[in-house]
Amino acid sequence: MSKKAYSQEERIEIREKLLTTGRQRFARQGYRHTTLAQIYEEVGISKNFFYSFFPSKEDFVAETMKSQQPLLVDMSKKCMAQPGATWKDGVRHFLELCIAGAQTGIIVMSIEDQNSVFRNLSAENFENFHRLQVRFYQSLAAAWGLQMDAETAKLFGNMALSILIVNRSMEESLPAFFQEVREETAREQIEGLIARMECHFEKR
């Protein structure tokens, strides 16, 4: 692609295209099976121009994960707008969407992918990502009509991620697990998380 001067508006548009393409690729193929070349070539820019937006592949995938957070909150709000929807429906809908990440375009990282990405982020970027995660879980809870303080949001995040990562990693990283009951396991874990949340919020 020939060099040209891009306006600020064009740079914003290209950055959004990179994030959208990255979300789709990482959700469908996983982090380790996705190359940056696949992404910037699909968007139609050069490797050097890509690096004017993101300093590394790890930083890029962290940004794609952050960019999907408002989309997930919006999906939760739409779920809750359905007649008779309860916060339990919201939690189930969110986790089921994430479990079906390859089909819904939502990134859920395996154990290996998490190690590859987060161990290579700078301390500052890692801490920033964690802060945004807490706010994300609080925003999700608000969409469900719940209020979470930071510690509750962290607990919910750990429990939700445990379900998603085990489900995502079972085939390639957890050979002692029984693959044939993978879906049933996820459903039981989701109901267990909802029951734990119900106990927590009833006490308040």
Helices and strands as residue ranges (DSSP letters): H 8-29, H 36-43, H 47-50, H 57-80, H 87-99, H 101-104, H 111-118, H 123-143, H 150-173, G 179-181, H 182-202
